[in-house]
């Protein structure tokens, strides 16, 4: 698997038509996506398991880890590489017990540096700050200052992810400030050419 760095694409059931689901994720991987998160808020358990299992096979062809949003049981059942949890999800220590030492666990820290410190102490594999810009996915998300990334680069030892309204136009400033990973939804999957949209961001890490 690749290191936890680079473009991190997050799926959205409203942006990606179900018949083209795997194909559109593959376009993103062809464009340089290094990590994929499966995020589906529907209650269709059969669909979610089928998609996550298919996505795991695709991601592994590209040496990219598959992370499941929130759902530890789905991560276990699908054989995914890890989970991403937020403040109101399963506690990190409990998630680690269920998943084991070798799975990836990412933690949302919003705009709170103390949450990131605690996550690192509890053996998170990466932390995420955001939203840095206005996001149509989470319009009410707390805003994070770019200075958080600079502080994280100086004080944390685990990879730092930035999320929230990230586009090819603003990606560079977040990378320069200290982001190891950029998580993107809309600027990839609302684009008519997903591969090119991915390249525009992934190439900025070079």
C-alpha positions as CSV (number, residue, x, y, z in Angstrom):
1,X,0.0,0.0,0.0
2,X,1.0,3.6,-0.6
3,X,1.9,5.8,2.3
4,X,-0.8,8.0,3.7
5,X,-0.2,11.0,1.6
6,X,-1.6,12.7,-1.5
7,X,-5.1,13.0,-3.0
8,X,-7.8,11.3,-0.9
9,X,-11.1,11.0,-2.7
10,X,-14.3,10.5,-0.8
11,X,-17.3,8.9,-2.5
12,X,-20.8,10.6,-2.5
13,X,-23.9,8.6,-3.5
14,X,-25.5,11.8,-4.8
15,X,-22.7,12.7,-7.1
16,X,-21.8,9.3,-8.4
17,X,-24.5,7.4,-10.3
18,X,-24.7,3.8,-9.1
19,X,-24.2,2.1,-12.5
20,X,-20.9,4.1,-13.0
21,X,-19.7,3.8,-9.4
22,X,-16.6,1.7,-9.8
23,X,-15.7,3.3,-13.2
24,X,-15.8,6.8,-11.8
25,X,-13.6,5.8,-8.8
26,X,-11.2,4.2,-11.2
27,X,-10.9,7.4,-13.2
28,X,-9.9,9.2,-9.9
29,X,-7.3,6.5,-9.2
30,X,-6.0,6.9,-12.8
31,X,-5.7,10.6,-12.1
32,X,-3.5,10.0,-9.1
33,X,-5.8,9.5,-6.1
34,X,-3.8,7.7,-3.4
35,X,-6.5,6.9,-0.9
36,X,-10.3,6.3,-1.2
37,X,-13.0,6.7,1.4
38,X,-16.3,5.0,0.9
39,X,-18.9,7.3,2.3
40,X,-22.6,6.3,1.7
41,X,-25.2,7.6,4.2
42,X,-28.0,5.5,2.8
43,X,-29.5,2.7,4.8
44,X,-29.2,0.1,2.0
45,X,-26.9,-2.4,3.7
46,X,-26.8,-4.8,0.7
47,X,-25.7,-2.0,-1.7
48,X,-23.1,-0.7,0.8
49,X,-21.5,-4.1,1.3
50,X,-21.5,-4.8,-2.4
51,X,-20.0,-1.5,-3.4
52,X,-17.4,-1.5,-0.6
53,X,-16.2,-5.0,-1.5
54,X,-16.0,-4.1,-5.2
55,X,-14.2,-0.9,-4.2
56,X,-11.7,-2.8,-2.1
57,X,-10.7,-5.0,-5.1
58,X,-10.3,-1.9,-7.3
59,X,-8.3,0.1,-4.8
60,X,-5.9,-2.8,-4.2
61,X,-5.2,-3.0,-8.0
62,X,-3.9,0.6,-7.6
63,X,-2.1,0.0,-4.3
64,X,-4.5,2.5,-2.6
65,X,-6.0,1.9,0.8
66,X,-9.8,1.8,1.1
67,X,-11.2,3.6,4.2
68,X,-14.8,3.3,5.3
69,X,-16.6,6.3,6.7
70,X,-17.9,5.8,10.3
71,X,-19.0,2.1,9.9
72,X,-16.6,-0.3,11.7
73,X,-18.7,-3.3,11.0
74,X,-18.8,-2.6,7.3
75,X,-15.0,-2.1,7.3
76,X,-14.6,-5.6,8.9
77,X,-17.2,-7.3,6.7
78,X,-15.9,-5.8,3.4
79,X,-12.2,-6.3,4.2
80,X,-11.4,-2.6,3.9
81,X,-8.1,-1.2,5.1
82,X,-9.6,1.0,7.8
83,X,-12.1,3.5,9.0
84,X,-12.5,7.2,9.4
85,X,-14.3,8.3,12.5
86,X,-15.7,11.6,13.8
87,X,-16.5,13.1,17.1
88,X,-19.8,11.4,17.4
89,X,-18.8,8.0,16.1
90,X,-17.2,5.0,17.8
91,X,-14.4,6.1,20.2
92,X,-10.9,5.5,18.7
93,X,-9.8,3.1,21.4
94,X,-12.9,0.9,20.8
95,X,-12.4,1.1,17.1
96,X,-8.8,-0.1,17.5
97,X,-9.8,-3.0,19.6
98,X,-12.3,-4.1,17.0
99,X,-10.1,-3.6,14.0
100,X,-6.7,-4.6,15.3
101,X,-3.3,-2.9,15.1
102,X,-2.8,-3.2,11.3
103,X,-5.9,-1.3,10.1
104,X,-5.9,2.4,9.4
105,X,-7.9,4.7,11.6
106,X,-8.4,8.4,10.7
107,X,-10.0,10.9,13.1
108,X,-11.8,14.1,12.3
109,X,-10.5,16.9,14.5
110,X,-12.4,19.8,12.9
111,X,-10.7,23.0,14.1
112,X,-9.5,21.6,17.5
113,X,-5.8,21.0,17.8
114,X,-6.3,19.3,21.2
115,X,-8.4,16.6,19.6
116,X,-5.5,15.9,17.2
117,X,-3.0,15.6,20.0
118,X,-5.3,13.1,21.8
119,X,-5.9,11.1,18.6
120,X,-2.1,10.8,18.1
121,X,-1.7,9.6,21.7
122,X,-4.4,7.0,21.1
123,X,-2.6,5.7,18.0
124,X,-4.6,7.2,15.2
125,X,-2.9,6.7,11.8
126,X,-3.9,10.2,10.6
127,X,-6.0,13.2,11.6
128,X,-8.1,15.5,9.6
129,X,-8.8,19.2,10.0
130,X,-11.5,21.2,8.3
131,X,-13.5,22.7,6.8
132,X,-11.0,25.1,5.3
133,X,-13.3,26.5,2.7
134,X,-17.1,26.5,2.1
135,X,-18.3,23.0,1.4
136,X,-21.5,22.0,-0.3
137,X,-21.2,18.5,1.3
138,X,-21.2,20.0,4.8
139,X,-22.3,23.6,4.6
140,X,-22.5,24.0,8.4
141,X,-19.1,22.5,9.1
142,X,-16.8,24.4,11.5
143,X,-14.2,26.5,9.8
144,X,-10.5,25.7,10.3
145,X,-7.6,28.1,9.9
146,X,-4.8,27.3,7.6
147,X,-2.4,28.0,10.5
148,X,-3.6,24.7,12.1
149,X,-1.7,22.8,9.3
150,X,1.5,24.6,10.0
151,X,1.2,23.9,13.7
152,X,0.4,20.3,13.0
153,X,3.5,19.9,10.8
154,X,5.7,21.2,13.7
155,X,4.0,19.3,16.6
156,X,2.5,16.1,15.3
157,X,4.2,13.0,14.0
158,X,1.3,11.4,12.1
159,X,0.0,12.5,8.7
160,X,-2.3,15.5,8.5
161,X,-5.3,15.6,6.2
162,X,-7.2,18.8,5.1
163,X,-10.8,18.7,4.1
164,X,-13.6,21.0,3.2
165,X,-14.2,22.9,-0.1
166,X,-10.8,21.9,-1.6
167,X,-10.3,22.6,-5.3
168,X,-7.3,22.6,-7.6
169,X,-7.2,26.4,-7.1
170,X,-6.8,26.3,-3.3
171,X,-5.0,23.0,-2.9
172,X,-1.5,24.4,-3.2
173,X,-1.8,26.7,-0.2
174,X,-2.9,23.8,2.0
175,X,0.0,21.6,0.9
176,X,2.4,24.5,1.4
177,X,1.0,25.0,4.9
178,X,1.6,21.4,5.9
179,X,-1.1,19.1,4.7
180,X,0.1,15.7,3.8
181,X,-3.3,14.6,2.5
182,X,-6.1,16.5,0.8
183,X,-9.6,15.0,1.0
184,X,-11.8,16.0,-1.9
185,X,-15.4,15.2,-3.0
186,X,-17.1,17.8,-5.2
187,X,-14.1,19.1,-7.1
188,X,-13.5,15.5,-8.3
189,X,-16.9,13.8,-8.7
190,X,-18.9,16.8,-9.9
191,X,-16.4,17.2,-12.8
192,X,-17.2,15.9,-16.2
193,X,-13.6,14.6,-16.6
194,X,-12.8,12.9,-13.2
195,X,-9.3,11.8,-14.3
196,X,-8.2,15.3,-15.3
197,X,-9.8,16.8,-12.1
198,X,-7.8,14.4,-10.1
199,X,-4.6,15.1,-11.9
200,X,-5.0,18.8,-11.3
201,X,-4.8,18.2,-7.5
202,X,-2.6,15.1,-7.3
203,X,0.1,16.8,-9.5
204,X,0.5,19.5,-6.9
205,X,2.0,17.1,-4.4
206,X,5.0,16.5,-6.8
